[in-house]
């Protein structure tokens, strides 16, 4: 589906979901950014006390994979909702941030290093 779904499609789906429930008044930057942080923490919790090897093994375990998928979707949904609320062109923001990151971390000096 990723090959055929645009960010605009996803933003529209999120906006329709929000509008149908009349949740616009709750979708302000404070609430949405907090929700992103909460959902990201729930995603982190899945792997919290696991070693790197255990994470790799567990991630492919069907119940854990399903849970990870759900939490990741929650994070992205709230990100899309925040982009909608603030009228941010997410594609443009991502490309601009990637360009800034490329300048900050040139391949020659960053390859294989964090």
PyMOL commands that set and color helices and strands:
alter all, ss='L'
color gray80, all
select helices_A, chain A and resi 7-20+24-26+29-47+52-59+62-86+90-104+107-110
alter helices_A, ss='H'
color red, helices_A
deselect
rebuild
show_as cartoon
